[in-house]
Amino acid sequence: MVTRTHKKLLIALLASTTTVLIAPSVFAAPVVLELDYEIPVQQTQVAFVPFAGDSVLSPIILNDLSRTELTVTNKNLPQQPRSSSELAGTLPVWQQLGIPYLVVGSTRTERSKIVTDYEVIDVKTGRVIEGKQSLSSDKDTSSMRYAGHVIADKVYELITGTAGDFSGRIAYIEESGRGKDKVSYLKVMDADGENARTITEVKGSIFSPSWSPDASRIAYALQRDKSYPLIYVQNVSGGAANVITPFKGSNLSPSFSPDGSKILFSSSFEGSSHIYETSASGGTPRRLTNWPSSEVQPSYAPDGKSFVFVSDRAGFNKPQIYRYEFGSNRITKVSGSGYATSPQFSSDGKQIAFLSGRSAAIMNSNGAVTANLGNTGIDEAPSFSPNGKRVVYASTQGGKGVLTIKSLNGGQSFGKSGQGIIRSPVWSSNPK
């Protein structure tokens, strides 16, 4: 959207010359007139000056911001200030560009740490939004990448008022081989598609990974050859995974409670599949659903007061999404008619990503479909980013798996290819 900012300039008209100068004039006794002029302003535009002394953080920050609805440039800027104090004398030059926001900063080494000081400046007023920001990080590549994402989160928040989603990570499954030779890898990558690493590698199938709220653990179902699927909890930092559902049945679809202390899952160890809740460290589960039909794919609401799940009680091959309320034990239908599975809430609880037939889709909490992302070739729902502005989902292109990160509000979408089939990507919250 383009608006226009009206400003008044003092124009000094000199009798001895036809040159027009911007006041204050260095010449004596000019004739001073007040004239209106207009500067076009792109309301989502940001000028980003690469940070002084840095070659690592700036490209990451620029890349992150460029994939949002913000229009970001680092080209053809009138100068390269490292701070607002360096900008003071030339602020009018920046104001004439019509760019509302300017990001400047610098890095320095302090006690074996890299310290980054940066500022987001409202160009119209020259005000530094919320003052100077500082971030300290280790010097290794992983820490520096994370620092770049954290700074991009903060810059986005200072400009838009909404927290960024760049420092959250994406867990996903990559498969190679088939049948008894299938090998599954649980992987984690940064939200820009880079820095992928394997958390665990198993011979068999991994299903439905789920992040803990603090992004330190991942729960997932694992089925080895000739065995039931069991649910494990794995620390992302490493170490052995712990089995929390050692039951003789299909134990699937774990979902962490908002405080990280409990896990919902579905299991058939008592006959038909029903929804259970257990401690995140394991123990005796509590059964929550009692319908004669099958209930699967539970997912906690962000406030922890309810969860959604899928049931075929409406008829064979007619799965629908329902909501269970903990306080009243009341169950209500959420989805409309048709085939609806794999529900997952956005972080504010206002949207639900799900699989509508063969299409990845999004509905509001009342069940009205608000976005249809189409058939991805893999029957899985998308997963929301921490701020709900983007989703990630798996698809296949040319026989290879692809992770697609799609903006829901006009930002740039992009894909990341894998070596094998890719399944079940899920976005973590931003680590605290």
Secondary structure, 3 states (H helix, E strand, C coil): CEEEEEEEEEEEECCCCCCEEECCCCCCCCEEEEEEEEEEEECCEEEECCCECCCCHHHHHHHHHHCCCCEEECCCCCCCCCCHHHHHHHHHHHHHHCCCEEEEEEEEEECCEEEEEEEEEECCCCEECCCCEEEEECCCHHHHHHHHHHHHHHHHHHHHCCCCCCCCEEEEEEEECCHHHCEEEEEEEECCCCCCEEEEEEECEEEEEEECCCCCEEEEEEECCCCCCEEEEEECCCCCCEECCCCCCCCEEEEECCCCCEEEEEECCCCCCEEEEEECCCCCCEECCCCCCCEEEEEECCCCCEEEEEECCCCCCCCEEEEEECCCCCEEECCCCCCEEEEEECCCCCEEEEEECCEEEEEECCCCEEEEEEECCCCCCCEECCCCCEEEEEEEECCEEEEEEEECCCCCCEEEECCCEEEEEEECCCCC
